[in-house]
Structure formats: C-alpha cells, structure tokens
C-alpha cells in the first residue's frame, strides 16, 4: 500500500539547483538525501533565472513562474506562486515575507497549512526604497498574523517577533555541512595558486555586495594594511558594488573576486584562510557565517545580536573598521569550538527533520 505523503510547496526562492542565496541552499538541502519518504516536495522557480527545461531535481518537482524573483518583482513572484499552489498541497512553506500581504486572501481560499520563514528584517535592507520598505513591513506583520507557523532562524529574530507581535515562533537555523569536502592538499594549493593566495596567509570575506553587509567598512580596514584580504562577491551587481570595485580593486593588498559557486574551489579558499570576516548587520542566521564555522577558523563578525547568537559568543566582534583592524593585529584565538558547535547545531540532516516535523 502506497504511503500517504505530505505534499509541500516551497515558495519564495529563485529556484534549484541553488546558485544564489540562503533560501535556495535551504530548499536544495531539505530535499534529496535528507528528505524522508513521507514528504513530496514541489519547488517554485523563476523561469527567467533558472533552466525551465528541468522538470525535477533531487526528487522534487519543479514548477516555473515567468517572473523575476529578485528585487521588487519578488513580491508578484511570490504572490503568483502562492496562487498556483492553492490546490493539491498540504503545506505551503513560504520562505521570506515578500508576498505575504496576500496571506489574508490566501488563508481564506486554501486548506493547506501555511508556514512562513520570515528571514531577518528584510524591510531594513538599504536596497529598498521607502515604498518597498513599507510594503515589506506590512508583509512581515501579515506573515506573523496569518501563518499557522512562523519560523525564525535565530533567537534574536525570535525575540523581535515575540516583543513586536506577541507571538511565539519556531527557531530553525540553516545547515552548513554541505560545504565540506575531501580534497587533497596538493589540489587545494593548486586552486590557491590560481587565485595568487598563500595557505594560511589571508583573511577571507564573502557575501553579496550590499551596504548592510558593511563591505566598505571591511575594505577600509585593509586599505594600506599589512595583511591581504580575499573578498568574494558580486562586484558587478549594482551601482554600490561597482563603485567599491572601482575604488578598491587596485589596492595591492585587496583581492576582489567575483562570486564563486564551485564548492571545491570555495572549500580550498575557506580551508586555507587564516580567519573569516563577516560584516552582515541585517537578517538572522546568515548562511555564510554558519558555513564558515565548520572550518574552525577564527571569525571576526560585525557586532550585532544575530551574529553573536549564531556563533554562540565564540567569535570576535567589531563595530567599525578601526576595531576590525585592531582585532586583525591581535593574536587570534583557537576556534576549534566553532567547528564543534556547527556540527552539533547546523547539520542539514537536523534542519530537514525540524522542517518535516512542522508539516
């Protein structure tokens, strides 16, 4: 007799395979090897951004929406995805609040359980204008009010939801063990040679080049500094990222690399860095910070509650470029405990099980 599977629609990502951000990595890693036989996933994907000829991926069905999933268009993209999932699903797993202003209507016309991961304070990101921020703040309020279950990825965001809306939420972080590899040292060194880097001799930073990630603060700290930073990001994405690239690319001790998606290359660069610098100021549990913890290197993180919670207080924290430089000039502590905590709390097997328990 065939088992009655829970049919779950995943809404709010660009799509899979994951080539963009944290929600995409989440969608990719709760399917496949960590997925139980009791769950049948459908992932909604943006056809302008993804290969719409791919009908399935890692056992999940893919459905395509002809709207760009980025920027302001993420709002209609999410709403249309929700409307397409009104029938045939037991659960709508909505990642992010972009389209959640529509939840009062969606709630009336679907019998599906609605679970929303509200991410961080999306409306505070610098890329949004006044109108978009207002819409996103209202969408956040609608998500918290109308979702059957609210997920926060960090205790700092949980406390915010409780204080602002008086509602309890589930805390489920991100996994990060997908970044680990078994790569011979010689191959790692060959990869470093391609990037003109020496093992153990460079701090590493990697993120989307956005103001709230304090990219310019990090770059200022290294201008004229004795150490050389390797900084990976989407330097051609926006006026802001292009300006930073033009201003800092010629600095002799600043190496700016475009976004890298090859996990073997990323492993070599992370595994051979002397430390990891994390400038994120918005959001909750940032996936790149979780991933960095697995390597057991010292972490220098911007001083906000979300980063302290994610690293269990075991990183070093800075408020500005001068503090960051002072930390870099000090003797960095052993960070083996970060790797142990990452393995215990941030494995995808654990995260996938936590999500399935909500369905």
Steps between C-alpha positions, in 0.01 A plus 500: 500500500644839396576732787293821518768763454484859618502724194702814570535803271817704555445865407732800505828380352659572166497124452728200500774399436613763751708778348399806697433530872408338828141408419613327181754296698226419751266375226776293342604334826163408649435294186706208378707297744349654815139478382283229656268274303204674663543831316453595135647842414417742220732800467383810318769649277549823305512408131694817397778395738495119488512220242127448446563180301587321826178336627641340817804538721616264776155343497311829537258622234583844357230749397594816315361852533585748217600783737842606624547400865730791588439853620152651499377233257544244781166626636286398198722192451414371847132591471460321166682196643255493791201524267635208297524289817147547633399144409684170529729580792481427871753764597624826350855565620555870427859621525505874559219752538505671159156383393341453840270802475284257303473253789162629629353397161710184459397384845131517402529299180743220586479216747878461504702563813699823458853517640704818452872541563511876544877522448652812660394864495460506123339845503816653654725410208648806331406385150131567563337838450240649732201339326661155486598521868145589597362208297753257649429614857126448439575163342700398806207591725259303277734199500517492879123547537370256239760220483416181685866478599768768496865400468788718609856393432656668802408573862553870435223493237286282730528761775407773253187312385398434860553862607347661189208269426454303821527170314706190556710365214703191419877551486661306215842609378681415175722204436855540380658158469439492123816713461732232636709300253784248490756665276873413496724775632687514171179574310405766755837668450457493124166678543667760722771550238230589248386777733855606594444421867724328755366244751421651838609848394175678416176597675191408295170683457212395275151641464259680273638849454229696680533797741353307793783248471749777586717423199652847489582487871695178445680638195596820687660290772734342244596812308873540566493207744774239537275199428337410168126425492323275250146638454248301294179667381280616214703809420313582179149474644409857597622858498618447857703186421645653183609812691677291764672294234627808318622656823674199656594256222842658444601486866801263514377309808134472399405217266143522371355185341165455328243266653616135511255209497741209457495337845845343453652842433310655789616221729865563411468875553318463832715216632824689441396844629653621824162640611153589372355852506123537512343844465128422484287731712147401391321169502522218745720195454707581192580181304852612411581541870366153582705354215816675618463352849552147366861583412601583856676822405481816715199710403488879520133603479315828504366564848125431480289259702437268202870436445562450872214251523613308191857462627394437863718794608817322385602739222670839523275801434561846353296819466710687242805473275742610773382228738524246221858600429586480871361147514699399194818630663435302819572134561192315378370224728455135415156452346461122511189540716321675211537189283372276780195722552433515127500121471264471796245770412532577128485167315250471214378163626385675819352800315306283253352297785395817685315624193327169439383489860300817429312356201 
